[in-house]
């Protein structure tokens, strides 16, 4: 373990070694080998991080919005200069393809670019004589210390959705990234510091349940943003809101599409394959259920043929379409759902279990998988898949398809 990269917390502008004693390996999902060790913070460590963020907040809020925006402008420039390095790091620790990794970062940068407009966005409003002798005005002011808890599937984009807006508005930020792929997040924070974000304004603490609960409970955390599973998000929302915090939780991953028979067939097949199997289905907006209306139900063989052309391999390999799942546990869960789909009576049109991936025999791979004849009540329909599995349902007409989705969300 001593030969592995040691990931540290990022506190008050510095990398800080963990003291809690608990760690977890960061695996390369394409090879199954360990590449780093990440600490799992104790509640005491989280308290120490929040204390530094609280100490830095008033001075940061006192900076005028233009100065905060200029820091973000430099940050955007640094991220673009280091795009190849960041994308490779993301692809290695997450498993998504390198072009997809660049898209992950670029979509995050779009929010940073929006945050650069904060001097205008922070303007309040004024209404003269709203009532007799009464003028009304509004001001937008920072809350204080705010936190983000982000998932593994977009380790650059979702942190970039959160901390730039928070710090642009004068808050300080505590980020708890996924412990499964934290390296690209740490590199982004280094670039933020290089761009001029003062010590204590942006902090990173790693960990699991203990760290999450400590963030939810701490009195100095005024708001929390969460993206992840329904189970964890429900826990965060309930625990943090009971502690009087503002909380937004974006969770879940089940999406439907309807295909009507007069759709452009080739465009539709390409869109279905990309939406269902891109990033190995590990996207919140990944397509898991398709309702085929009328004659489009005859397209199943062509959809299967299209899926078979997708290359399953390591994320950094050129031409890869479908990379690995994030972990062995994720792979085993998806394989288990496929087996339950077969047992429940769905028709397995394309089996993605145990794909041949030369050079990556120990990776967490599941290839594109397609079921037809899927019905509510089957595990393959009812559960969030978060893997490269597509369920097909037939409908006689568009009204029937819409009624099906409304009755079976």
ROFI-639627 format. One record per residue (C-alpha): residue number from 1; x, y, z. Coordinates in pm, whole numbers. Layout:
N
+------+--------+--------+--------+
! resi !      x !      y !      z !
+------+--------+--------+--------+
!  NUM !      X !      Y !      Z !
...
+------+--------+--------+--------+
# end
This chain:
409
+------+--------+--------+--------+
! resi !      x !      y !      z !
+------+--------+--------+--------+
!    1 !      0 !      0 !      0 !
!    2 !    293 !    236 !     60 !
!    3 !    365 !    231 !   -316 !
!    4 !     18 !    362 !   -398 !
!    5 !    -63 !    729 !   -439 !
!    6 !   -174 !    870 !   -105 !
!    7 !   -473 !   1104 !   -143 !
!    8 !   -507 !   1368 !    126 !
!    9 !   -773 !   1610 !    240 !
!   10 !   -757 !   1963 !     97 !
!   11 !   -789 !   2207 !    386 !
!   12 !   -717 !   2577 !    405 !
!   13 !   -531 !   2574 !     75 !
!   14 !   -307 !   2277 !    157 !
!   15 !   -304 !   1901 !    125 !
!   16 !   -345 !   1764 !    476 !
!   17 !   -272 !   1407 !    578 !
!   18 !   -560 !   1219 !    734 !
!   19 !   -557 !   1135 !   1102 !
!   20 !   -865 !    915 !   1129 !
!   21 !   -681 !    596 !   1036 !
!   22 !   -947 !    450 !    804 !
!   23 !   -872 !    430 !    431 !
!   24 !  -1006 !    282 !    110 !
!   25 !   -833 !    186 !   -212 !
!   26 !   -912 !    371 !   -534 !
!   27 !   -927 !    109 !   -808 !
!   28 !   -879 !    138 !  -1180 !
!   29 !  -1211 !    -10 !  -1298 !
!   30 !  -1064 !   -113 !  -1633 !
!   31 !   -793 !   -330 !  -1477 !
!   32 !   -920 !   -401 !  -1128 !
!   33 !   -590 !   -288 !   -977 !
!   34 !   -546 !    -40 !   -694 !
!   35 !   -395 !    294 !   -793 !
!   36 !   -438 !    510 !   -484 !
!   37 !   -552 !    517 !   -122 !
!   38 !   -814 !    765 !     -4 !
!   39 !   -879 !    848 !    363 !
!   40 !  -1220 !    813 !    523 !
!   41 !  -1255 !   1111 !    753 !
!   42 !  -1385 !   1093 !   1107 !
!   43 !  -1639 !   1341 !   1243 !
!   44 !  -1355 !   1524 !   1419 !
!   45 !  -1171 !   1570 !   1089 !
!   46 !  -1485 !   1707 !    925 !
!   47 !  -1524 !   1952 !   1214 !
!   48 !  -1168 !   2074 !   1159 !
!   49 !  -1233 !   2133 !    788 !
!   50 !  -1553 !   2325 !    855 !
!   51 !  -1377 !   2541 !   1113 !
!   52 !  -1125 !   2653 !    851 !
!   53 !  -1402 !   2728 !    603 !
!   54 !  -1592 !   2929 !    864 !
!   55 !  -1281 !   3130 !    952 !
!   56 !  -1225 !   3223 !    588 !
!   57 !  -1584 !   3310 !    500 !
!   58 !  -1621 !   3670 !    621 !
!   59 !  -1309 !   3796 !    447 !
!   60 !  -1407 !   3621 !    125 !
!   61 !  -1761 !   3759 !    137 !
!   62 !  -1615 !   4107 !    186 !
!   63 !  -1441 !   4084 !   -153 !
!   64 !  -1644 !   4254 !   -420 !
!   65 !  -1812 !   4026 !   -677 !
!   66 !  -1586 !   4144 !   -958 !
!   67 !  -1275 !   4017 !   -777 !
!   68 !  -1439 !   3682 !   -708 !
!   69 !  -1538 !   3658 !  -1074 !
!   70 !  -1182 !   3729 !  -1191 !
!   71 !  -1057 !   3432 !   -991 !
!   72 !  -1305 !   3208 !  -1171 !
!   73 !  -1197 !   3349 !  -1507 !
!   74 !   -840 !   3241 !  -1434 !
!   75 !   -969 !   2904 !  -1315 !
!   76 !  -1147 !   2841 !  -1646 !
!   77 !   -828 !   2921 !  -1832 !
!   78 !   -623 !   2683 !  -1616 !
!   79 !   -872 !   2399 !  -1659 !
!   80 !   -865 !   2441 !  -2037 !
!   81 !   -484 !   2444 !  -2034 !
!   82 !   -482 !   2118 !  -1839 !
!   83 !   -777 !   1950 !  -2012 !
!   84 !   -584 !   1649 !  -2145 !
!   85 !   -430 !   1573 !  -1805 !
!   86 !   -765 !   1606 !  -1628 !
!   87 !   -947 !   1389 !  -1882 !
!   88 !   -688 !   1113 !  -1862 !
!   89 !   -700 !   1117 !  -1484 !
!   90 !  -1079 !   1100 !  -1490 !
!   91 !  -1084 !    817 !  -1745 !
!   92 !   -836 !    611 !  -1544 !
!   93 !  -1020 !    636 !  -1214 !
!   94 !  -1378 !    631 !  -1344 !
!   95 !  -1351 !    418 !  -1658 !
!   96 !  -1543 !    640 !  -1899 !
!   97 !  -1383 !    703 !  -2236 !
!   98 !  -1139 !    990 !  -2275 !
!   99 !  -1371 !   1190 !  -2508 !
!  100 !  -1655 !   1139 !  -2259 !
!  101 !  -1424 !   1252 !  -1978 !
!  102 !  -1351 !   1574 !  -2166 !
!  103 !  -1724 !   1625 !  -2206 !
!  104 !  -1765 !   1572 !  -1831 !
!  105 !  -1521 !   1855 !  -1763 !
!  106 !  -1653 !   2083 !  -2037 !
!  107 !  -2012 !   2062 !  -1912 !
!  108 !  -1885 !   2160 !  -1570 !
!  109 !  -1693 !   2455 !  -1713 !
!  110 !  -2013 !   2592 !  -1863 !
!  111 !  -2142 !   2651 !  -1510 !
!  112 !  -1814 !   2816 !  -1408 !
!  113 !  -1850 !   3048 !  -1707 !
!  114 !  -2201 !   3130 !  -1590 !
!  115 !  -2069 !   3203 !  -1240 !
!  116 !  -1827 !   3458 !  -1388 !
!  117 !  -2133 !   3674 !  -1452 !
!  118 !  -2201 !   3693 !  -1078 !
!  119 !  -2160 !   4075 !  -1052 !
!  120 !  -2476 !   4106 !  -1262 !
!  121 !  -2653 !   3799 !  -1120 !
!  122 !  -2622 !   3926 !   -763 !
!  123 !  -2805 !   4250 !   -831 !
!  124 !  -3104 !   4304 !   -608 !
!  125 !  -3433 !   4477 !   -686 !
!  126 !  -3598 !   4801 !   -579 !
!  127 !  -3962 !   4903 !   -589 !
!  128 !  -4043 !   5265 !   -505 !
!  129 !  -4373 !   5337 !   -329 !
!  130 !  -4478 !   4972 !   -312 !
!  131 !  -4720 !   5092 !    -45 !
!  132 !  -4801 !   5440 !     79 !
!  133 !  -4468 !   5575 !    194 !
!  134 !  -4311 !   5229 !    159 !
!  135 !  -4017 !   5142 !    -67 !
!  136 !  -3914 !   4777 !   -103 !
!  137 !  -3570 !   4651 !   -189 !
!  138 !  -3399 !   4310 !   -189 !
!  139 !  -3037 !   4206 !   -146 !
!  140 !  -2862 !   3879 !   -219 !
!  141 !  -2611 !   3784 !     50 !
!  142 !  -2401 !   3473 !    117 !
!  143 !  -2521 !   3210 !    363 !
!  144 !  -2179 !   3126 !    509 !
!  145 !  -2029 !   2777 !    484 !
!  146 !  -2205 !   2545 !    240 !
!  147 !  -2128 !   2186 !    138 !
!  148 !  -2153 !   1956 !   -162 !
!  149 !  -2173 !   1576 !   -162 !
!  150 !  -2103 !   1448 !   -512 !
!  151 !  -2129 !   1108 !   -687 !
!  152 !  -1879 !    891 !   -869 !
!  153 !  -2035 !    909 !  -1215 !
!  154 !  -1942 !   1274 !  -1289 !
!  155 !  -1641 !   1345 !  -1068 !
!  156 !  -1559 !   1671 !  -1249 !
!  157 !  -1888 !   1805 !  -1379 !
!  158 !  -2096 !   1790 !  -1063 !
!  159 !  -1835 !   1946 !   -831 !
!  160 !  -1798 !   2217 !  -1097 !
!  161 !  -2173 !   2267 !  -1086 !
!  162 !  -2152 !   2331 !   -714 !
!  163 !  -1846 !   2506 !   -576 !
!  164 !  -1797 !   2783 !   -838 !
!  165 !  -2150 !   2919 !   -787 !
!  166 !  -2116 !   2889 !   -409 !
!  167 !  -1787 !   3073 !   -384 !
!  168 !  -1879 !   3330 !   -650 !
!  169 !  -2164 !   3438 !   -425 !
!  170 !  -1935 !   3483 !   -124 !
!  171 !  -1977 !   3151 !     53 !
!  172 !  -1699 !   2913 !    148 !
!  173 !  -1730 !   2552 !     42 !
!  174 !  -1669 !   2204 !    183 !
!  175 !  -1675 !   1933 !    -84 !
!  176 !  -1716 !   1563 !     -6 !
!  177 !  -1649 !   1384 !   -337 !
!  178 !  -1704 !   1016 !   -404 !
!  179 !  -1435 !    806 !   -243 !
!  180 !  -1437 !    585 !   -554 !
!  181 !  -1280 !    844 !   -790 !
!  182 !  -1151 !   1149 !   -599 !
!  183 !   -829 !   1222 !   -789 !
!  184 !   -964 !   1450 !  -1063 !
!  185 !  -1156 !   1647 !   -799 !
!  186 !   -835 !   1707 !   -607 !
!  187 !   -658 !   1825 !   -920 !
!  188 !   -939 !   2070 !   -996 !
!  189 !   -906 !   2213 !   -646 !
!  190 !   -531 !   2257 !   -694 !
!  191 !   -603 !   2455 !  -1010 !
!  192 !   -860 !   2664 !   -824 !
!  193 !   -599 !   2753 !   -563 !
!  194 !   -354 !   2838 !   -840 !
!  195 !   -620 !   3064 !   -992 !
!  196 !   -630 !   3268 !   -674 !
!  197 !   -900 !   3122 !   -453 !
!  198 !   -782 !   3205 !    -99 !
!  199 !   -701 !   2936 !    156 !
!  200 !  -1010 !   2809 !    336 !
!  201 !  -1256 !   2915 !     68 !
!  202 !  -1257 !   2576 !   -108 !
!  203 !  -1193 !   2263 !     98 !
!  204 !  -1217 !   1889 !     28 !
!  205 !  -1278 !   1618 !    285 !
!  206 !  -1292 !   1253 !    185 !
!  207 !  -1498 !    986 !    348 !
!  208 !  -1807 !    775 !    364 !
!  209 !  -2110 !    764 !    591 !
!  210 !  -1939 !    921 !    892 !
!  211 !  -1827 !   1222 !    689 !
!  212 !  -2170 !   1265 !    533 !
!  213 !  -2343 !   1254 !    870 !
!  214 !  -2096 !   1501 !   1019 !
!  215 !  -2170 !   1747 !    737 !
!  216 !  -2545 !   1701 !    785 !
!  217 !  -2517 !   1764 !   1160 !
!  218 !  -2267 !   2051 !   1182 !
!  219 !  -2419 !   2380 !   1291 !
!  220 !  -2187 !   2590 !   1072 !
!  221 !  -2301 !   2421 !    749 !
!  222 !  -2589 !   2635 !    625 !
!  223 !  -2680 !   2451 !    305 !
!  224 !  -2606 !   2119 !    134 !
!  225 !  -2631 !   2013 !   -229 !
!  226 !  -2634 !   1639 !   -301 !
!  227 !  -2632 !   1427 !   -617 !
!  228 !  -2645 !   1048 !   -594 !
!  229 !  -2863 !    751 !   -517 !
!  230 !  -3219 !    776 !   -394 !
!  231 !  -3136 !    589 !    -75 !
!  232 !  -2847 !    812 !     31 !
!  233 !  -3013 !   1130 !    -92 !
!  234 !  -3324 !   1060 !    114 !
!  235 !  -3105 !   1011 !    420 !
!  236 !  -2915 !   1335 !    357 !
!  237 !  -3232 !   1534 !    298 !
!  238 !  -3404 !   1408 !    611 !
!  239 !  -3103 !   1441 !    841 !
!  240 !  -2985 !   1779 !    719 !
!  241 !  -3328 !   1941 !    697 !
!  242 !  -3407 !   1829 !   1051 !
!  243 !  -3095 !   2024 !   1149 !
!  244 !  -3239 !   2338 !    991 !
!  245 !  -3027 !   2342 !    675 !
!  246 !  -3128 !   2430 !    323 !
!  247 !  -3097 !   2105 !    129 !
!  248 !  -3132 !   2012 !   -236 !
!  249 !  -3101 !   1645 !   -330 !
!  250 !  -3099 !   1528 !   -690 !
!  251 !  -3124 !   1152 !   -698 !
!  252 !  -3234 !    849 !   -893 !
!  253 !  -3166 !    713 !  -1240 !
!  254 !  -3458 !    575 !  -1438 !
!  255 !  -3568 !    725 !  -1767 !
!  256 !  -3817 !    632 !  -2038 !
!  257 !  -3829 !    700 !  -2410 !
!  258 !  -4110 !    647 !  -2658 !
!  259 !  -4031 !    546 !  -3016 !
!  260 !  -4305 !    609 !  -3271 !
!  261 !  -4301 !    421 !  -3603 !
!  262 !  -4255 !    732 !  -3822 !
!  263 !  -3931 !    828 !  -3645 !
!  264 !  -3611 !    833 !  -3850 !
!  265 !  -3492 !    479 !  -3789 !
!  266 !  -3115 !    525 !  -3816 !
!  267 !  -3109 !    839 !  -3602 !
!  268 !  -3332 !    673 !  -3345 !
!  269 !  -3122 !    357 !  -3321 !
!  270 !  -2805 !    563 !  -3278 !
!  271 !  -2972 !    778 !  -3013 !
!  272 !  -3100 !    474 !  -2821 !
!  273 !  -2760 !    305 !  -2823 !
!  274 !  -2580 !    617 !  -2706 !
!  275 !  -2833 !    701 !  -2436 !
!  276 !  -2857 !    346 !  -2299 !
!  277 !  -2496 !    231 !  -2317 !
!  278 !  -2278 !    543 !  -2309 !
!  279 !  -2065 !    562 !  -1992 !
!  280 !  -2176 !    200 !  -1934 !
!  281 !  -2520 !    335 !  -1844 !
!  282 !  -2378 !    516 !  -1539 !
!  283 !  -2551 !    847 !  -1601 !
!  284 !  -2847 !    994 !  -1416 !
!  285 !  -3007 !   1048 !  -1757 !
!  286 !  -2916 !    706 !  -1895 !
!  287 !  -3202 !    545 !  -2085 !
!  288 !  -3326 !    228 !  -1916 !
!  289 !  -3675 !    175 !  -2065 !
!  290 !  -3796 !    222 !  -2423 !
!  291 !  -4163 !    197 !  -2525 !
!  292 !  -4178 !     79 !  -2885 !
!  293 !  -4503 !    187 !  -3049 !
!  294 !  -4668 !    -10 !  -3327 !
!  295 !  -4442 !   -100 !  -3619 !
!  296 !  -4129 !     22 !  -3436 !
!  297 !  -4145 !   -302 !  -3237 !
!  298 !  -4002 !   -467 !  -3548 !
!  299 !  -3681 !   -267 !  -3504 !
!  300 !  -3552 !   -485 !  -3221 !
!  301 !  -3313 !   -695 !  -3438 !
!  302 !  -3164 !   -377 !  -3583 !
!  303 !  -3123 !   -225 !  -3237 !
!  304 !  -2945 !   -542 !  -3124 !
!  305 !  -2720 !   -528 !  -3429 !
!  306 !  -2638 !   -165 !  -3356 !
!  307 !  -2550 !   -246 !  -2994 !
!  308 !  -2322 !   -529 !  -3106 !
!  309 !  -2107 !   -281 !  -3299 !
!  310 !  -2014 !    -92 !  -2981 !
!  311 !  -1660 !   -156 !  -2862 !
!  312 !  -1624 !   -260 !  -2498 !
!  313 !  -1278 !   -179 !  -2361 !
!  314 !  -1074 !     32 !  -2123 !
!  315 !  -1170 !    398 !  -2114 !
!  316 !   -832 !    522 !  -2237 !
!  317 !   -831 !    291 !  -2541 !
!  318 !   -905 !    465 !  -2869 !
!  319 !  -1239 !    378 !  -3023 !
!  320 !  -1393 !    255 !  -2699 !
!  321 !  -1769 !    305 !  -2678 !
!  322 !  -1851 !    127 !  -2351 !
!  323 !  -1609 !    131 !  -2059 !
!  324 !  -1625 !    -59 !  -1731 !
!  325 !  -1859 !    -17 !  -1439 !
!  326 !  -1710 !    168 !  -1145 !
!  327 !  -1658 !   -135 !   -917 !
!  328 !  -1685 !   -510 !   -881 !
!  329 !  -1991 !   -455 !   -663 !
!  330 !  -2157 !   -249 !   -937 !
!  331 !  -2079 !   -517 !  -1196 !
!  332 !  -2213 !   -795 !   -973 !
!  333 !  -2531 !   -599 !   -905 !
!  334 !  -2598 !   -544 !  -1276 !
!  335 !  -2524 !   -907 !  -1359 !
!  336 !  -2759 !  -1012 !  -1079 !
!  337 !  -3037 !   -796 !  -1224 !
!  338 !  -2982 !   -948 !  -1568 !
!  339 !  -3016 !  -1296 !  -1417 !
!  340 !  -3335 !  -1192 !  -1238 !
!  341 !  -3472 !  -1053 !  -1563 !
!  342 !  -3424 !  -1392 !  -1726 !
!  343 !  -3582 !  -1569 !  -1428 !
!  344 !  -3881 !  -1329 !  -1437 !
!  345 !  -3954 !  -1424 !  -1797 !
!  346 !  -3821 !  -1129 !  -1996 !
!  347 !  -3660 !  -1216 !  -2330 !
!  348 !  -3284 !  -1160 !  -2335 !
!  349 !  -3220 !  -1022 !  -2684 !
!  350 !  -2853 !   -936 !  -2620 !
!  351 !  -2646 !  -1072 !  -2332 !
!  352 !  -2368 !   -841 !  -2212 !
!  353 !  -2242 !  -1064 !  -1933 !
!  354 !  -1878 !  -1170 !  -1940 !
!  355 !  -1767 !   -979 !  -2250 !
!  356 !  -1427 !  -1056 !  -2398 !
!  357 !  -1204 !   -753 !  -2336 !
!  358 !   -845 !   -838 !  -2437 !
!  359 !   -589 !   -683 !  -2204 !
!  360 !   -853 !   -598 !  -1942 !
!  361 !   -959 !   -941 !  -1823 !
!  362 !   -994 !   -827 !  -1460 !
!  363 !  -1196 !   -515 !  -1535 !
!  364 !  -1554 !   -453 !  -1424 !
!  365 !  -1712 !   -496 !  -1766 !
!  366 !  -2069 !   -562 !  -1869 !
!  367 !  -2147 !   -518 !  -2235 !
!  368 !  -2464 !   -374 !  -2388 !
!  369 !  -2763 !   -582 !  -2277 !
!  370 !  -3115 !   -569 !  -2421 !
!  371 !  -3436 !   -726 !  -2288 !
!  372 !  -3774 !   -734 !  -2461 !
!  373 !  -4108 !   -834 !  -2317 !
!  374 !  -4034 !   -645 !  -1998 !
!  375 !  -4322 !   -578 !  -1759 !
!  376 !  -4370 !   -390 !  -1431 !
!  377 !  -4310 !   -619 !  -1139 !
!  378 !  -3993 !   -756 !  -1295 !
!  379 !  -3677 !   -651 !  -1113 !
!  380 !  -3522 !   -548 !  -1444 !
!  381 !  -3800 !   -286 !  -1476 !
!  382 !  -3869 !   -183 !  -1117 !
!  383 !  -3514 !   -117 !   -995 !
!  384 !  -3265 !    155 !  -1089 !
!  385 !  -3018 !    -27 !  -1313 !
!  386 !  -2725 !    217 !  -1345 !
!  387 !  -2561 !    -12 !  -1597 !
!  388 !  -2568 !    -84 !  -1973 !
!  389 !  -2906 !   -259 !  -1969 !
!  390 !  -3201 !   -154 !  -2186 !
!  391 !  -3556 !   -282 !  -2130 !
!  392 !  -3802 !   -279 !  -2422 !
!  393 !  -4180 !   -258 !  -2381 !
!  394 !  -4436 !   -275 !  -2662 !
!  395 !  -4741 !    -50 !  -2705 !
!  396 !  -5013 !    -45 !  -2971 !
!  397 !  -5027 !    333 !  -2996 !
!  398 !  -4891 !    654 !  -2846 !
!  399 !  -5176 !    696 !  -2595 !
!  400 !  -5112 !    348 !  -2461 !
!  401 !  -4739 !    424 !  -2426 !
!  402 !  -4806 !    743 !  -2232 !
!  403 !  -5058 !    566 !  -2007 !
!  404 !  -4802 !    294 !  -1939 !
!  405 !  -4536 !    542 !  -1827 !
!  406 !  -4781 !    734 !  -1610 !
!  407 !  -4895 !    413 !  -1443 !
!  408 !  -4545 !    267 !  -1409 !
!  409 !  -4294 !    548 !  -1337 !
+------+--------+--------+--------+
# end
